[in-house]
Structures are given as C-alpha cells and as structure tokens.
Amino acid sequence: MKKIDEKEMMSVSGGAWFWTIGKIAAIIFGTTFVSGLIDGFVRPLRCN
C-alpha cells in the first residue's frame, strides 16, 4: 500500500455517487415533509 501526502489526497476524486444519493434523498424528504405540513393545515384530522 502506498502512502500519499496531503496534496495527493486532496486531488483524489471519488465518492460523488454517495453525495448525489444524499442530495436526492434530502430533496425527496423535504418535499414529503412540506406536503405533509401543508396537508395538516389545510385538512386537519383528529386522532382516533
């Protein structure tokens, strides 16, 4: 295994797929949360 210095470490690319999935998940979560919030104010239902 080769040790790399800090300069080489910063130039390594990869892991972008993980961040892309995270951003997509955050957008889906935000959309679901906001739509539920709006639905709760517009059409309030009592708990049974």
mmCIF file as Biopython writes it, N, C-alpha, C and O atoms, coordinates in Angstrom:
data_model
#
loop_
_atom_site.group_PDB
_atom_site.id
_atom_site.type_symbol
_atom_site.label_atom_id
_atom_site.label_alt_id
_atom_site.label_comp_id
_atom_site.label_asym_id
_atom_site.label_entity_id
_atom_site.label_seq_id
_atom_site.pdbx_PDB_ins_code
_atom_site.Cartn_x
_atom_site.Cartn_y
_atom_site.Cartn_z
_atom_site.occupancy
_atom_site.B_iso_or_equiv
_atom_site.auth_seq_id
_atom_site.auth_asym_id
_atom_site.pdbx_PDB_model_num
ATOM 1   N N  . MET A ? 1  ? 0.844   -1.169 0.000  1.0 0.0 1  A 1 
ATOM 2   C CA . MET A ? 1  ? 0.000   0.000  0.000  1.0 0.0 1  A 1 
ATOM 3   C C  . MET A ? 1  ? 0.893   1.237  0.000  1.0 0.0 1  A 1 
ATOM 4   O O  . MET A ? 1  ? 1.862   1.318  0.755  1.0 0.0 1  A 1 
ATOM 5   N N  . LYS A ? 2  ? 0.555   2.193  -0.852 1.0 0.0 2  A 1 
ATOM 6   C CA . LYS A ? 2  ? 1.356   3.402  -0.999 1.0 0.0 2  A 1 
ATOM 7   C C  . LYS A ? 2  ? 0.784   4.514  -0.130 1.0 0.0 2  A 1 
ATOM 8   O O  . LYS A ? 2  ? -0.419  4.774  -0.159 1.0 0.0 2  A 1 
ATOM 9   N N  . LYS A ? 3  ? 1.635   5.163  0.634  1.0 0.0 3  A 1 
ATOM 10  C CA . LYS A ? 3  ? 1.204   6.314  1.420  1.0 0.0 3  A 1 
ATOM 11  C C  . LYS A ? 3  ? 1.226   7.540  0.524  1.0 0.0 3  A 1 
ATOM 12  O O  . LYS A ? 3  ? 2.157   7.735  -0.258 1.0 0.0 3  A 1 
ATOM 13  N N  . ILE A ? 4  ? 0.192   8.363  0.645  1.0 0.0 4  A 1 
ATOM 14  C CA . ILE A ? 4  ? 0.143   9.588  -0.160 1.0 0.0 4  A 1 
ATOM 15  C C  . ILE A ? 4  ? 0.160   10.786 0.783  1.0 0.0 4  A 1 
ATOM 16  O O  . ILE A ? 4  ? -0.302  10.716 1.922  1.0 0.0 4  A 1 
ATOM 17  N N  . ASP A ? 5  ? 0.700   11.871 0.279  1.0 0.0 5  A 1 
ATOM 18  C CA . ASP A ? 5  ? 0.746   13.068 1.102  1.0 0.0 5  A 1 
ATOM 19  C C  . ASP A ? 5  ? -0.576  13.828 0.975  1.0 0.0 5  A 1 
ATOM 20  O O  . ASP A ? 5  ? -1.466  13.432 0.221  1.0 0.0 5  A 1 
ATOM 21  N N  . GLU A ? 6  ? -0.686  14.913 1.718  1.0 0.0 6  A 1 
ATOM 22  C CA . GLU A ? 6  ? -1.942  15.666 1.780  1.0 0.0 6  A 1 
ATOM 23  C C  . GLU A ? 6  ? -2.322  16.256 0.425  1.0 0.0 6  A 1 
ATOM 24  O O  . GLU A ? 6  ? -3.505  16.309 0.088  1.0 0.0 6  A 1 
ATOM 25  N N  . LYS A ? 7  ? -1.348  16.697 -0.347 1.0 0.0 7  A 1 
ATOM 26  C CA . LYS A ? 7  ? -1.607  17.291 -1.656 1.0 0.0 7  A 1 
ATOM 27  C C  . LYS A ? 7  ? -2.219  16.257 -2.603 1.0 0.0 7  A 1 
ATOM 28  O O  . LYS A ? 7  ? -3.177  16.548 -3.320 1.0 0.0 7  A 1 
ATOM 29  N N  . GLU A ? 8  ? -1.659  15.055 -2.598 1.0 0.0 8  A 1 
ATOM 30  C CA . GLU A ? 8  ? -2.196  13.987 -3.450 1.0 0.0 8  A 1 
ATOM 31  C C  . GLU A ? 8  ? -3.583  13.549 -2.956 1.0 0.0 8  A 1 
ATOM 32  O O  . GLU A ? 8  ? -4.462  13.221 -3.753 1.0 0.0 8  A 1 
ATOM 33  N N  . MET A ? 9  ? -3.761  13.550 -1.639 1.0 0.0 9  A 1 
ATOM 34  C CA . MET A ? 9  ? -5.029  13.139 -1.069 1.0 0.0 9  A 1 
ATOM 35  C C  . MET A ? 9  ? -6.167  14.070 -1.499 1.0 0.0 9  A 1 
ATOM 36  O O  . MET A ? 9  ? -7.282  13.615 -1.754 1.0 0.0 9  A 1 
ATOM 37  N N  . MET A ? 10 ? -5.887  15.356 -1.578 1.0 0.0 10 A 1 
ATOM 38  C CA . MET A ? 10 ? -6.910  16.322 -1.975 1.0 0.0 10 A 1 
ATOM 39  C C  . MET A ? 10 ? -7.265  16.209 -3.457 1.0 0.0 10 A 1 
ATOM 40  O O  . MET A ? 10 ? -8.337  16.649 -3.872 1.0 0.0 10 A 1 
ATOM 41  N N  . SER A ? 11 ? -6.380  15.627 -4.251 1.0 0.0 11 A 1 
ATOM 42  C CA . SER A ? 11 ? -6.638  15.514 -5.682 1.0 0.0 11 A 1 
ATOM 43  C C  . SER A ? 11 ? -7.350  14.211 -6.053 1.0 0.0 11 A 1 
ATOM 44  O O  . SER A ? 11 ? -7.719  14.015 -7.211 1.0 0.0 11 A 1 
ATOM 45  N N  . VAL A ? 12 ? -7.545  13.324 -5.079 1.0 0.0 12 A 1 
ATOM 46  C CA . VAL A ? 12 ? -8.227  12.062 -5.354 1.0 0.0 12 A 1 
ATOM 47  C C  . VAL A ? 12 ? -9.712  12.342 -5.531 1.0 0.0 12 A 1 
ATOM 48  O O  . VAL A ? 12 ? -10.338 12.985 -4.690 1.0 0.0 12 A 1 
ATOM 49  N N  . SER A ? 13 ? -10.267 11.853 -6.633 1.0 0.0 13 A 1 
ATOM 50  C CA . SER A ? 13 ? -11.698 12.039 -6.855 1.0 0.0 13 A 1 
ATOM 51  C C  . SER A ? 13 ? -12.412 10.720 -6.631 1.0 0.0 13 A 1 
ATOM 52  O O  . SER A ? 13 ? -11.844 9.645  -6.829 1.0 0.0 13 A 1 
ATOM 53  N N  . GLY A ? 14 ? -13.650 10.818 -6.221 1.0 0.0 14 A 1 
ATOM 54  C CA . GLY A ? 14 ? -14.444 9.618  -5.965 1.0 0.0 14 A 1 
ATOM 55  C C  . GLY A ? 14 ? -15.439 9.885  -4.866 1.0 0.0 14 A 1 
ATOM 56  O O  . GLY A ? 14 ? -15.324 10.868 -4.134 1.0 0.0 14 A 1 
ATOM 57  N N  . GLY A ? 15 ? -16.406 9.018  -4.751 1.0 0.0 15 A 1 
ATOM 58  C CA . GLY A ? 15 ? -17.419 9.176  -3.718 1.0 0.0 15 A 1 
ATOM 59  C C  . GLY A ? 15 ? -18.514 10.145 -4.095 1.0 0.0 15 A 1 
ATOM 60  O O  . GLY A ? 15 ? -19.367 10.456 -3.263 1.0 0.0 15 A 1 
ATOM 61  N N  . ALA A ? 16 ? -18.520 10.629 -5.310 1.0 0.0 16 A 1 
ATOM 62  C CA . ALA A ? 16 ? -19.539 11.591 -5.719 1.0 0.0 16 A 1 
ATOM 63  C C  . ALA A ? 16 ? -20.909 10.945 -5.778 1.0 0.0 16 A 1 
ATOM 64  O O  . ALA A ? 16 ? -21.919 11.618 -5.570 1.0 0.0 16 A 1 
ATOM 65  N N  . TRP A ? 17 ? -20.961 9.659  -6.058 1.0 0.0 17 A 1 
ATOM 66  C CA . TRP A ? 17 ? -22.246 8.960  -6.144 1.0 0.0 17 A 1 
ATOM 67  C C  . TRP A ? 17 ? -22.953 9.000  -4.788 1.0 0.0 17 A 1 
ATOM 68  O O  . TRP A ? 17 ? -24.170 9.172  -4.726 1.0 0.0 17 A 1 
ATOM 69  N N  . PHE A ? 18 ? -22.191 8.841  -3.704 1.0 0.0 18 A 1 
ATOM 70  C CA . PHE A ? 18 ? -22.764 8.885  -2.358 1.0 0.0 18 A 1 
ATOM 71  C C  . PHE A ? 18 ? -23.408 10.241 -2.093 1.0 0.0 18 A 1 
ATOM 72  O O  . PHE A ? 18 ? -24.520 10.303 -1.569 1.0 0.0 18 A 1 
ATOM 73  N N  . TRP A ? 19 ? -22.728 11.319 -2.445 1.0 0.0 19 A 1 
ATOM 74  C CA . TRP A ? 19 ? -23.270 12.654 -2.206 1.0 0.0 19 A 1 
ATOM 75  C C  . TRP A ? 19 ? -24.472 12.936 -3.091 1.0 0.0 19 A 1 
ATOM 76  O O  . TRP A ? 19 ? -25.393 13.641 -2.678 1.0 0.0 19 A 1 
ATOM 77  N N  . THR A ? 20 ? -24.474 12.394 -4.307 1.0 0.0 20 A 1 
ATOM 78  C CA . THR A ? 20 ? -25.612 12.580 -5.203 1.0 0.0 20 A 1 
ATOM 79  C C  . THR A ? 20 ? -26.848 11.912 -4.621 1.0 0.0 20 A 1 
ATOM 80  O O  . THR A ? 20 ? -27.931 12.497 -4.631 1.0 0.0 20 A 1 
ATOM 81  N N  . ILE A ? 21 ? -26.700 10.696 -4.116 1.0 0.0 21 A 1 
ATOM 82  C CA . ILE A ? 21 ? -27.816 9.986  -3.499 1.0 0.0 21 A 1 
ATOM 83  C C  . ILE A ? 21 ? -28.310 10.759 -2.271 1.0 0.0 21 A 1 
ATOM 84  O O  . ILE A ? 21 ? -29.515 10.852 -2.040 1.0 0.0 21 A 1 
ATOM 85  N N  . GLY A ? 22 ? -27.403 11.299 -1.506 1.0 0.0 22 A 1 
ATOM 86  C CA . GLY A ? 22 ? -27.776 12.084 -0.322 1.0 0.0 22 A 1 
ATOM 87  C C  . GLY A ? 22 ? -28.584 13.315 -0.681 1.0 0.0 22 A 1 
ATOM 88  O O  . GLY A ? 22 ? -29.567 13.636 -0.014 1.0 0.0 22 A 1 
ATOM 89  N N  . LYS A ? 23 ? -28.173 13.999 -1.726 1.0 0.0 23 A 1 
ATOM 90  C CA . LYS A ? 23 ? -28.912 15.189 -2.163 1.0 0.0 23 A 1 
ATOM 91  C C  . LYS A ? 23 ? -30.295 14.826 -2.665 1.0 0.0 23 A 1 
ATOM 92  O O  . LYS A ? 23 ? -31.267 15.520 -2.364 1.0 0.0 23 A 1 
ATOM 93  N N  . ILE A ? 24 ? -30.395 13.753 -3.424 1.0 0.0 24 A 1 
ATOM 94  C CA . ILE A ? 24 ? -31.701 13.316 -3.925 1.0 0.0 24 A 1 
ATOM 95  C C  . ILE A ? 24 ? -32.602 12.915 -2.763 1.0 0.0 24 A 1 
ATOM 96  O O  . ILE A ? 24 ? -33.784 13.258 -2.751 1.0 0.0 24 A 1 
ATOM 97  N N  . ALA A ? 25 ? -32.063 12.198 -1.796 1.0 0.0 25 A 1 
ATOM 98  C CA . ALA A ? 25 ? -32.842 11.794 -0.622 1.0 0.0 25 A 1 
ATOM 99  C C  . ALA A ? 25 ? -33.307 13.004 0.171  1.0 0.0 25 A 1 
ATOM 100 O O  . ALA A ? 25 ? -34.434 13.019 0.664  1.0 0.0 25 A 1 
ATOM 101 N N  . ALA A ? 26 ? -32.464 14.016 0.303  1.0 0.0 26 A 1 
ATOM 102 C CA . ALA A ? 26 ? -32.836 15.231 1.027  1.0 0.0 26 A 1 
ATOM 103 C C  . ALA A ? 26 ? -33.965 15.969 0.313  1.0 0.0 26 A 1 
ATOM 104 O O  . ALA A ? 26 ? -34.875 16.487 0.960  1.0 0.0 26 A 1 
ATOM 105 N N  . ILE A ? 27 ? -33.909 16.018 -1.007 1.0 0.0 27 A 1 
ATOM 106 C CA . ILE A ? 27 ? -34.972 16.680 -1.778 1.0 0.0 27 A 1 
ATOM 107 C C  . ILE A ? 27 ? -36.289 15.922 -1.611 1.0 0.0 27 A 1 
ATOM 108 O O  . ILE A ? 27 ? -37.340 16.535 -1.423 1.0 0.0 27 A 1 
ATOM 109 N N  . ILE A ? 28 ? -36.235 14.596 -1.678 1.0 0.0 28 A 1 
ATOM 110 C CA . ILE A ? 28 ? -37.455 13.791 -1.514 1.0 0.0 28 A 1 
ATOM 111 C C  . ILE A ? 28 ? -38.013 13.953 -0.099 1.0 0.0 28 A 1 
ATOM 112 O O  . ILE A ? 28 ? -39.221 14.112 0.079  1.0 0.0 28 A 1 
ATOM 113 N N  . PHE A ? 29 ? -37.138 13.913 0.905  1.0 0.0 29 A 1 
ATOM 114 C CA . PHE A ? 29 ? -37.586 14.090 2.285  1.0 0.0 29 A 1 
ATOM 115 C C  . PHE A ? 29 ? -38.217 15.468 2.476  1.0 0.0 29 A 1 
ATOM 116 O O  . PHE A ? 29 ? -39.277 15.587 3.090  1.0 0.0 29 A 1 
ATOM 117 N N  . GLY A ? 30 ? -37.572 16.500 1.955  1.0 0.0 30 A 1 
ATOM 118 C CA . GLY A ? 30 ? -38.104 17.853 2.092  1.0 0.0 30 A 1 
ATOM 119 C C  . GLY A ? 30 ? -39.462 18.015 1.426  1.0 0.0 30 A 1 
ATOM 120 O O  . GLY A ? 30 ? -40.360 18.647 1.981  1.0 0.0 30 A 1 
ATOM 121 N N  . THR A ? 31 ? -39.612 17.447 0.242  1.0 0.0 31 A 1 
ATOM 122 C CA . THR A ? 31 ? -40.885 17.515 -0.470 1.0 0.0 31 A 1 
ATOM 123 C C  . THR A ? 31 ? -41.981 16.799 0.305  1.0 0.0 31 A 1 
ATOM 124 O O  . THR A ? 31 ? -43.092 17.315 0.429  1.0 0.0 31 A 1 
ATOM 125 N N  . THR A ? 32 ? -41.680 15.619 0.828  1.0 0.0 32 A 1 
ATOM 126 C CA . THR A ? 32 ? -42.653 14.860 1.603  1.0 0.0 32 A 1 
ATOM 127 C C  . THR A ? 32 ? -43.038 15.598 2.878  1.0 0.0 32 A 1 
ATOM 128 O O  . THR A ? 32 ? -44.213 15.648 3.240  1.0 0.0 32 A 1 
ATOM 129 N N  . PHE A ? 33 ? -42.052 16.170 3.557  1.0 0.0 33 A 1 
ATOM 130 C CA . PHE A ? 33 ? -42.318 16.893 4.798  1.0 0.0 33 A 1 
ATOM 131 C C  . PHE A ? 33 ? -43.187 18.117 4.551  1.0 0.0 33 A 1 
ATOM 132 O O  . PHE A ? 33 ? -44.156 18.346 5.275  1.0 0.0 33 A 1 
ATOM 133 N N  . VAL A ? 34 ? -42.853 18.899 3.544  1.0 0.0 34 A 1 
ATOM 134 C CA . VAL A ? 34 ? -43.614 20.112 3.251  1.0 0.0 34 A 1 
ATOM 135 C C  . VAL A ? 34 ? -45.033 19.774 2.808  1.0 0.0 34 A 1 
ATOM 136 O O  . VAL A ? 34 ? -45.981 20.450 3.209  1.0 0.0 34 A 1 
ATOM 137 N N  . SER A ? 35 ? -45.193 18.734 1.986  1.0 0.0 35 A 1 
ATOM 138 C CA . SER A ? 35 ? -46.545 18.374 1.544  1.0 0.0 35 A 1 
ATOM 139 C C  . SER A ? 35 ? -47.378 17.872 2.728  1.0 0.0 35 A 1 
ATOM 140 O O  . SER A ? 35 ? -48.575 18.152 2.791  1.0 0.0 35 A 1 
ATOM 141 N N  . GLY A ? 36 ? -46.776 17.142 3.661  1.0 0.0 36 A 1 
ATOM 142 C CA . GLY A ? 36 ? -47.492 16.707 4.857  1.0 0.0 36 A 1 
ATOM 143 C C  . GLY A ? 36 ? -47.853 17.865 5.757  1.0 0.0 36 A 1 
ATOM 144 O O  . GLY A ? 36 ? -48.929 17.877 6.355  1.0 0.0 36 A 1 
ATOM 145 N N  . LEU A ? 37 ? -46.973 18.832 5.859  1.0 0.0 37 A 1 
ATOM 146 C CA . LEU A ? 37 ? -47.234 20.019 6.669  1.0 0.0 37 A 1 
ATOM 147 C C  . LEU A ? 37 ? -48.402 20.816 6.094  1.0 0.0 37 A 1 
ATOM 148 O O  . LEU A ? 37 ? -49.297 21.233 6.829  1.0 0.0 37 A 1 
ATOM 149 N N  . ILE A ? 38 ? -48.389 21.021 4.798  1.0 0.0 38 A 1 
ATOM 150 C CA . ILE A ? 38 ? -49.480 21.747 4.141  1.0 0.0 38 A 1 
ATOM 151 C C  . ILE A ? 38 ? -50.783 20.971 4.281  1.0 0.0 38 A 1 
ATOM 152 O O  . ILE A ? 38 ? -51.823 21.569 4.555  1.0 0.0 38 A 1 
ATOM 153 N N  . ASP A ? 39 ? -50.749 19.661 4.098  1.0 0.0 39 A 1 
ATOM 154 C CA . ASP A ? 39 ? -51.947 18.835 4.228  1.0 0.0 39 A 1 
ATOM 155 C C  . ASP A ? 39 ? -52.506 18.908 5.643  1.0 0.0 39 A 1 
ATOM 156 O O  . ASP A ? 39 ? -53.724 18.915 5.823  1.0 0.0 39 A 1 
ATOM 157 N N  . GLY A ? 40 ? -51.650 18.961 6.634  1.0 0.0 40 A 1 
ATOM 158 C CA . GLY A ? 40 ? -52.101 19.059 8.020  1.0 0.0 40 A 1 
ATOM 159 C C  . GLY A ? 40 ? -52.796 20.362 8.319  1.0 0.0 40 A 1 
ATOM 160 O O  . GLY A ? 40 ? -53.735 20.385 9.115  1.0 0.0 40 A 1 
ATOM 161 N N  . PHE A ? 41 ? -52.369 21.442 7.712  1.0 0.0 41 A 1 
ATOM 162 C CA . PHE A ? 41 ? -53.021 22.734 7.934  1.0 0.0 41 A 1 
ATOM 163 C C  . PHE A ? 41 ? -54.306 22.866 7.119  1.0 0.0 41 A 1 
ATOM 164 O O  . PHE A ? 41 ? -55.292 23.426 7.599  1.0 0.0 41 A 1 
ATOM 165 N N  . VAL A ? 42 ? -54.297 22.362 5.916  1.0 0.0 42 A 1 
ATOM 166 C CA . VAL A ? 42 ? -55.453 22.507 5.030  1.0 0.0 42 A 1 
ATOM 167 C C  . VAL A ? 42 ? -56.578 21.542 5.419  1.0 0.0 42 A 1 
ATOM 168 O O  . VAL A ? 42 ? -57.756 21.892 5.352  1.0 0.0 42 A 1 
ATOM 169 N N  . ARG A ? 43 ? -56.200 20.323 5.826  1.0 0.0 43 A 1 
ATOM 170 C CA . ARG A ? 43 ? -57.205 19.284 6.097  1.0 0.0 43 A 1 
ATOM 171 C C  . ARG A ? 43 ? -56.877 18.608 7.429  1.0 0.0 43 A 1 
ATOM 172 O O  . ARG A ? 43 ? -56.426 17.463 7.448  1.0 0.0 43 A 1 
ATOM 173 N N  . PRO A ? 44 ? -57.102 19.314 8.546  1.0 0.0 44 A 1 
ATOM 174 C CA . PRO A ? 44 ? -56.756 18.717 9.838  1.0 0.0 44 A 1 
ATOM 175 C C  . PRO A ? 44 ? -57.713 17.579 10.202 1.0 0.0 44 A 1 
ATOM 176 O O  . PRO A ? 44 ? -58.931 17.725 10.097 1.0 0.0 44 A 1 
ATOM 177 N N  . LEU A ? 45 ? -57.161 16.469 10.621 1.0 0.0 45 A 1 
ATOM 178 C CA . LEU A ? 45 ? -57.943 15.320 11.029 1.0 0.0 45 A 1 
ATOM 179 C C  . LEU A ? 45 ? -57.648 15.009 12.493 1.0 0.0 45 A 1 
ATOM 180 O O  . LEU A ? 45 ? -56.517 15.159 12.956 1.0 0.0 45 A 1 
ATOM 181 N N  . ARG A ? 46 ? -58.676 14.575 13.213 1.0 0.0 46 A 1 
ATOM 182 C CA . ARG A ? 46 ? -58.481 14.235 14.617 1.0 0.0 46 A 1 
ATOM 183 C C  . ARG A ? 46 ? -57.883 12.841 14.729 1.0 0.0 46 A 1 
ATOM 184 O O  . ARG A ? 46 ? -58.106 11.982 13.876 1.0 0.0 46 A 1 
ATOM 185 N N  . CYS A ? 47 ? -57.126 12.635 15.786 1.0 0.0 47 A 1 
ATOM 186 C CA . CYS A ? 47 ? -56.575 11.302 16.056 1.0 0.0 47 A 1 
ATOM 187 C C  . CYS A ? 47 ? -57.677 10.426 16.631 1.0 0.0 47 A 1 
ATOM 188 O O  . CYS A ? 47 ? -58.491 10.898 17.424 1.0 0.0 47 A 1 
ATOM 189 N N  . ASN A ? 48 ? -57.713 9.175  16.248 1.0 0.0 48 A 1 
ATOM 190 C CA . ASN A ? 48 ? -58.728 8.238  16.776 1.0 0.0 48 A 1 
ATOM 191 C C  . ASN A ? 48 ? -58.185 7.489  17.955 1.0 0.0 48 A 1 
ATOM 192 O O  . ASN A ? 48 ? -58.884 6.658  18.535 1.0 0.0 48 A 1 
#
